[in-house]
Amino acid sequence: MVSALLPTYARADLAFERGDGAWLTSTKGERYLDFGGGIAVASLGYSHPHLVAALTEQAGKLWHTSNLFQIPEGERLARRLADASFADYVFFTNSGAEALELAIKVARRYQYVTGHPERFHVIGFEGAFHGRTLATLAAAGTQKYLEGFGPKAEGFDQVPYCDLEALKRAIGPQTGAILIEPIQGEGGVRMLPPSFLKSLRKLCDDNKILLVLDEVQTGMGRTGKLFAYEWSGIEPDIIAIAKGIGGGFPLGACLTTEEAGRSMTVGTHGTTYGGNPLAMAVGNAVLDVILAPGFIDGIAQTGLLLRQRLAELKDRHPSVIEEIRGEGLMVGIKTRVPNTDFVAAARAEKLLTIPAGDNVVRLLPPLIVTDGEVNEAVERLSRASEQLEQPIAQKGAAE
C-alpha cells in the first residue's frame, strides 16, 4: 500500500510498539538499545513511571482550556524554570521551532520598543540548525533547506562558526541580536569554547544587542548542566528550549530576562495549544526528576564514562573513527566512513544512533541510561566498526 504520509522522510524499515527505559521494542519483537532518544527528546527514557502517572492523572481531569484562562500548572512550571535559570519570564510553546520564532520576535520587539526599530537583523552561524519554519530556516541560512521556498526571510545574516573577527565585522547599525547554539547538534556536535560565549556576551553588551541561545537540544541536563550556557559562566538574554523538557510530550519554551521580556505586551504573541494542562503536567514531572539532588551530576559522570569508552573504541578502530566530540550525554563520533553507513551498521547491532552534519554520528541516550547500558552500547559500536573495517581492509589489500 502506498503511504498517505507526505514523503519528506527517508524512514528506516523499522517501527516500534513500546519502550522501557533506554530500550525500544519493535513491532517484530526485537529489542533495540536507543542512543538516539528520539533526537534528544526522550530525556527520561520510555515509560518512566513518574511521567506516565502525571500524564494519566491530568488526562483524567482536563486536557485543554486555552490561554484565555489561568493554567495553574503552567504558572508553577514557569516559576520553577525561572528559579533554576537566568530567566524572569517564560512562554510555553509546542516545539523548538516555535520557541525560536518567539525568541526572534522578542529580540526584534525589544529593539523596537527601546527606540531602535532598524535593529531587526539577527546574526547566526554557519552550520546551525534552528528549525523548519521560514524564519528559523533563514536564521540558520543552510542553502539545502532554503531551496525552493522562495526568497529567504529578511533580516538574517550568517558568519563562519566560532569566528569572532568575522562576527565583529558583521555587526552593524541594523544588528539587534546574535543567535547561537552552545553546541551545534545537527551541525555535527561542534562545541563552542566557553571563552567564545564570554566574548559574545561582551560583544552584545558593548553593542547594546541581545544574546539569544538555542538550547533546544543542549538544555534540560543534556550536557551535565541544566543549561549548556552554565559551562561558560555567562547568562543570555533569551533562550529557546524544547525536546527534553517534555520527555516525549510536545513542549517547548522561550525564556527571557525581565528587560527583554517586558517588550512583549498583551496581544503581541499567542498560542492555541502551548502551555496546555497535559504538557504542563508532564513538564513539571520531568523537572521533578531532573532537578532532584544528584541527578544532573550523574549525567556528567555517565557522559564522562561514555566519552572514555568511545576514546578506547577510536583507538581500536582508527580506520573507522576519526574523532570523539561532545559534553555530557550529547556526544558525536566523527567517522572516516560515511556516517549513514555507520548508523546502519549500528542499527544492525540493535543500537540506534542519529546522523548529523560534518560526517558525524550523534549519541543522545536518555539521561537515565546506566553505566552497564553505556558499556553495552560501546560493545555494539565495536562490532559495527569491525563490520565496516572489512571492506576497508579488502580495499587496502587489493591496492
N, C-alpha and C positions, 0 to 999 in steps of 0.2 A: 504494500500500500504506500502511495506517495504521501509524505508528511505534509500536513497543512501548516506547519510552522514556517515562518519566514526564514529563508535559508542563509542566515547571517553567521552561523556557527558550523565549523567542521567538527562535528561531535564524534567522539570515540564510540565504537560499538560496545557500549557498556552502560548499564543502568543499575541503580541501587534501590533497595526497598527498605532498608533500615540501617541504623548505625548505633554504636555504643562506644563511648569514649573516643579514642583515636582510630576506631575501626569502622569500616563500612562493609555491609554485606550486599552482594549483587543480587539481581533477580534470578541468577542461576545458582545462588547459594554459596558463591565464593567470597572469602573474606579478604579485604584489602586494608593495608595499613595506610592511613591518609596523612601524607605530609604536604598536602596542598590546602587542606582546611577550607575548601570552597573559595580559594584565593583569600586567605586570612580572615574568613568570616566566622567559621566555626570555632570561636575563641575558646570555648569551654567544652569542645568536642560534641558528641552526639548523645541525645537522650540524657543530658545532665539532669539529675532528679530535681534540683532546685529550680532550674529554668522550666522544666515540664510542669512542676507544681504551680509556679507563678502564673504561667500562661493558662493552665487549665482552670485555676481558680478565677482568674479575671474573665476568661471566656464564658464562664457560667454566670457572670454578673452584668458585664457591659462591654461592648466592642467599640462603639463609636458615638460621640455626641457632637463633634465639630469644635473648633476653637472659638466659637461664639460663647462658649461657657467655660467655667473653671474646670481644669482637669487636675485634681489633687496629686496624683502620682507623677504627673509631668512637672508640677511645681517642686516636688520632692527630688526628682531626678536632676532637674536643673540646678537646684541648690547644692546637691552632692557633687556634681561636676564642677561647679564654680568653686566650691570649697577645696576641691582637690587640685585646682589648677590656677592659672593666672586670671581666669575669666570673671567677669561680673554679670554677663548676660549669656543666655543660651537660647537658641531657636532650634526646634526639632524638625527634621525632615525624614523622608523615606529612604534616602540613598546618599551616597557620597557625592555624586554629580550635583544633586540639589543643594547639598551643603556648600559645595564650591561655588555654585551660582550665587548663593546668598552672600558668601564671603566676598565675591567680586562686587556685588551690589552694595554691601556695607562700605567697602573701601571707596567706591566711587561716590556714594552718598555722603560719606564723611567729608570728602574734599569739597563737595558741592555746598554743604551747609556751613562749612568754615570759610567760604568765600573764594574757593578755587575750583569752579566748575570745569575749567580747562584741564585739570589734573585727573583725567579719566583713564589714562593709559596704565596698563599693568605689565610689568616686565617679568617674564618667565624664563625657563632654562631648557635648552635643547635636551631631548631625551625624556622629558617629563610626560606624565600621563595624569590628567585631571578629570577625565570622564568623557562621555559621548554626546553631550549636548553641544549645540553650536558654539556657545560661549566657552565651554571648557575645552573643546577641540581647538578653538582659536588661541586659548591661553597656553596650551602645550605647543601648538604650531607644527605638529608632526604631519608632513605632507600626505602620507599614505592614508591617514584618517580624514583629512580635509577634502581630498579629491572627490569631485562630483557633487558637492553640496553647495555650490555657488561661492560667491566672494567670502573670504574669511571675515568674520566679525571684526569690526573696527576697534582699535584701542588696545591691541595686544602685541607686545614685542618679545623677542627671544634673544638670549645671548648664550654662548657656549657654557656648558656645565662647569661650575666651580671656577670660573674665570672672573676674578674680581676686577681686573682692569677693564675688561670688556663691559662689565656691568656699570662701572663708573662712567664710561664713555656713553652708555646708553641712557643714563638718567638725564632727563631734560625737563623743560618747563611744563610738559604735559604728563609727566610721570606722577602717578598717585599712589602706587603700591608695588611691592615686589612679592611674587608668589613662588614658593619653592617647596619641594618635598625634602624632609630631613634625610631620607634615604629614598632614592628612586627605585620603586618596585618594578613596574612594567619596563622601565629603562635598563634593568639589569642588576638590581640590588647595588646601585652605586651610592656610596656613602659620602656625605659632606663632613669634612673635618669640623670639630667643634669651633675651631678658630674662625672658620669661614662664616658660620652663623653669627658669631660675635661681630665680625666685620659687617655683615648685613644689618645687624641691629644698629650699629653706629652709623652706617650709611643712611638708614631710614631716619634716624633721629636728626642727623645733620641736615637732611634734605626735606624734613617735615613730610615724609611719606610713610605709609603703613607697611608693616611686615606681616604677610599672610602665609601661614603654613598649611600645607596639605598633609594632614596626618590620618587620612582615611585608612591607609594600610599600616602605618607605624604606631598609631595610637592604641590605647587600651591595653598597655602592658607588653605589646609585641616585642619591643626591643630590650625589655628588662627595666624600663621606667614606665610610669603611667603614660607619659607622652615623650616622644623622642627629643623634643626641644630641651628637656631637662638635662640631657647629657652635656649641653653647651653652657648651661648656667644663665641663658638669656630667657626673656619672655617675649612672645609675639604680641601683636595687636589683635589678630584674628586667627583662629584655626578651624579647619573643617575636619570632622571625624565621621566615621561610619563603620562598616564591616564588623569589627569585633564587639562594638558596643551593644549590638543586638544578638550576638551569639548565633546568628542564623535567621533571626526575625528582621525584616526590613526596617532599618533605623539608622538615621544619621543625625548630625547636629552641627551647627555653627556656633562657636564660642567667641565672644568678643570682650574687650575691655569696656569699662563704662564710657570712656571718652569716644571710642569708635562706635559703640552700640547705641548711644543716645541719639545718633543721627537718624535711626530707624524709628519713626513715629507711627502712630495709628494709621493704617491704610497703605504703608509703603511696602509691605510684603505680606504674604499669606500662604496657607497650605490647607488642602482639604483633609488629608489623612495624617499629615505629620503630627507627631505627639499624641496619637490616639491611645486610648486606655490599654489596649493589648500591648502595643510597643512599649509603653511606659512601664508596665508591669515587668516585662522581660528585661528592659534596660536596668531597672533597679535590681533585679535578681542577678544580672551579670555583675553589677558593681558590688553587690554583697560578697561575691566570690573574689573578684579581682582586688578589692580594697581590704580584704581580710589580712590580718597581720602575717607577714612572711610569704604571701603568695607571689608578689612581684619579684621579691628576692629569689624565690625558687625558679622563676622564669630565667633570670640572669644565669643562675647556676646550671640549669639544664641546657641553656643555649651555649654556655662555655664547653660543656661536655660534647655537645653536637659538633661544634667547630673543631674541637681537638680530635675527635674521631674522624671527621672529614679530612683534616690535615694528614692523618695517617693514611686515609684512603687515597689522597692525592699522591703521597709518596709511593704507594704500591702500584698506582696506575697512572704514571705521568704522561703516557701517550693519549690518555682519555681526558684527564682532568688537569686544567691549567692553573686555576686559582680558586680559593675559598674566600667569600666575602660575607659581610653582614654583622648583625648585632642581635643579641638575644635569640629569639626564635624566628627571626627574619634572616634567612641565610641563602646565599647564592653560590652555585657551583658553575664557574665558567669552564666550558668544555672545549676540547680540541676537536671533537666530532660534532656534527650538527646537534644542537640541543634537542631538537624533536626526536632524533634517534635515541638520545639518552633517556628522554621521558618515556618513549615507547619501550625501551629495554627495562626500565624500572617498573613500568606497568606490567610487563610480562612476569616480573618477580612479585607481583601483587603489592606494589608500592606506588602510591600516587604522588606525583610532583607537578610543577607548573612551569612551562617555558616562559622566558622573558627576553627582553632585548639584549644586545651585546653577546649573543650566544650563551646565555646564562639559563640555568635551571634553578627555579626557586623552591626552597623548602620552607613551608609555612604551617607547621603542625599545630594542632590545638595546644593551647597553653597548659593543658593538664597532662600533656604527654609525659610518660615516665622515663627514667633512665634506661630501663630494660627495653622500652619501645624505641628509644634512640639507638641503642646498640643493634636492635633487630633491623631497623631501617638501614643502618650503615652496612650491615651484612648483606642486605638485599641489593644495595647500591654497588657493593663489591662484586656480587655475582653479575649484575648488569654490566659493570665495567669489563669484567672478564669476557663476556659475550661480545662486547664492542671491540675488544683488543684483537680478537681472532682475525677479522678482515684486515686490520692494520698490520698484523704480523705477516699475513699471507702476501700482502702487497709489498712489504719490505723484502720478503724472501724472493719474490718474483723480480724485483729490481736488482 
